[in-house]
Amino acid sequence: MGAGLVAVAERPEDPVHDSKSLRQRAYEELRQQIVDLRLAPGSRLVERDLAAELDVSRIPLREALQLLQQDGLVVLVPRQGAVVSPFGVNDVRDLFDVRESLEVLAARLAAERADAAGLARLSDQLDAARAATVRKDRPAIALANARFHQMIVDLAANPLLESMLRPLEARTQWLFHLTKDRDPGRQCQEHEEILAAIAARDSKRAAESAFHHVHSGREASLAMAGEWSGGAIDPIEATKSRRRTRAT
């Protein structure tokens, strides 16, 4: 090899790495489609169609569906395939039972442990939620509010608490989209109260504000789930109707 020439080895193909990347891409895309209701509750997920849409083979697709099952977003039925999880009254009640305990704890710990930089980030995130609310951009509102809650968990600085709450994030975002009647402006006000308490280092008030916030969401969510269970609302048709309304 001549002087001054540097041999550059080509990166060998890594089938394992490529498979993980395809699985992650399929997982993230399907997760988002479920969360923002492009795939409605109860929808059947046909592997052949999904593989073609996502441009992946069946193996990474099935692995992605297994991850979504762990998130509680998909139900895998032996010999029948996968469906988007229906969300009934009991599912909503179970989710809020857990959130009322863990998110209250997160707010209390955040008030005790948050630093100035973390509080600034939390305030910026609330600003993003306000801006999305003014625009009436429901997907952006859901994402901004979810990140606000995630940041409170980060400020709590408790890895075990974080590991318990992270699996609930997708279902919580999903539920926000499904509960069309909940006022996002009211949510911003409730988030302002939580932020003010955390910034004031008032752990008791932070916990009380967090409980009030989660509990108010519980009532709206249970009411909607009850309408589905009673047959008054078809969640798939309701989803289509909301899309048509946003498009006009």
BELDA-V767028 format. One record per backbone hydrogen bond with DSSP energy under -0.5 kcal/mol. NH is the residue of the N-H (numbers start at 0). CO is the residue of the C=O. Records with the same first field share a line. If there is no record, write none. Layout:
BEGIN
NH = CO ; CO
END
This chain:
BEGIN
4 = 1
6 = 4
8 = 6
14 = 12
17 = 13
18 = 14
19 = 15
20 = 16
21 = 17
22 = 18
23 = 19
24 = 20
25 = 21
26 = 22
27 = 23
28 = 24
29 = 25
30 = 26
31 = 27
32 = 28
33 = 29
34 = 30
35 = 31
36 = 33
37 = 32
38 = 32
39 = 37
41 = 83
42 = 39
44 = 81
45 = 43
46 = 44
49 = 45
50 = 46
51 = 47
52 = 48
53 = 49
54 = 50
55 = 50
60 = 56
61 = 57
62 = 58
63 = 59
64 = 60
65 = 61
66 = 62
67 = 63
68 = 64
69 = 65
70 = 66
71 = 68
72 = 67
73 = 67
74 = 82
76 = 74 ; 80
77 = 75
79 = 76
80 = 76
81 = 44
82 = 74
83 = 42
84 = 72
87 = 85
91 = 87
92 = 88
93 = 89
94 = 90
95 = 91
96 = 92
97 = 93
98 = 94
99 = 95
100 = 96 ; 97
101 = 97
102 = 98
103 = 98
104 = 100
105 = 101
106 = 102
107 = 103
108 = 104
109 = 105
110 = 106
111 = 107
112 = 108
113 = 109
118 = 114
119 = 115
120 = 116
121 = 117
122 = 118
123 = 119
124 = 120
125 = 121
126 = 122
127 = 123
128 = 124
129 = 125
130 = 126
131 = 127
132 = 128
133 = 129
134 = 130
135 = 131 ; 132
136 = 131
137 = 135
140 = 136
141 = 137
142 = 138
143 = 139
144 = 140
145 = 141
146 = 142
147 = 143
148 = 144
149 = 145
150 = 146
151 = 147
152 = 148
153 = 149
154 = 150
155 = 151
156 = 152 ; 153
157 = 152
161 = 157
162 = 158
163 = 159
164 = 160
165 = 161
167 = 164
168 = 164 ; 165
171 = 167
172 = 168
173 = 169
174 = 170
175 = 171
176 = 172
177 = 173
178 = 174
179 = 177
181 = 178
183 = 181
186 = 182
187 = 183
188 = 184
189 = 185
190 = 186
191 = 187
192 = 188
193 = 189
194 = 190
195 = 191
196 = 192
197 = 193
198 = 194
199 = 195
200 = 197
201 = 196
202 = 200
205 = 201
206 = 202
207 = 203
208 = 204
209 = 205
210 = 206
211 = 207
212 = 208
213 = 209
214 = 210
215 = 211
216 = 212
217 = 213
218 = 214
219 = 215
220 = 216
221 = 217
222 = 218
223 = 219
224 = 220
225 = 221
226 = 222
227 = 223
228 = 224
229 = 225
230 = 227
231 = 226
232 = 226
234 = 232
237 = 233
238 = 234
239 = 235
240 = 236
241 = 237
242 = 238
243 = 239
244 = 240
245 = 241
246 = 242
247 = 243 ; 244
END
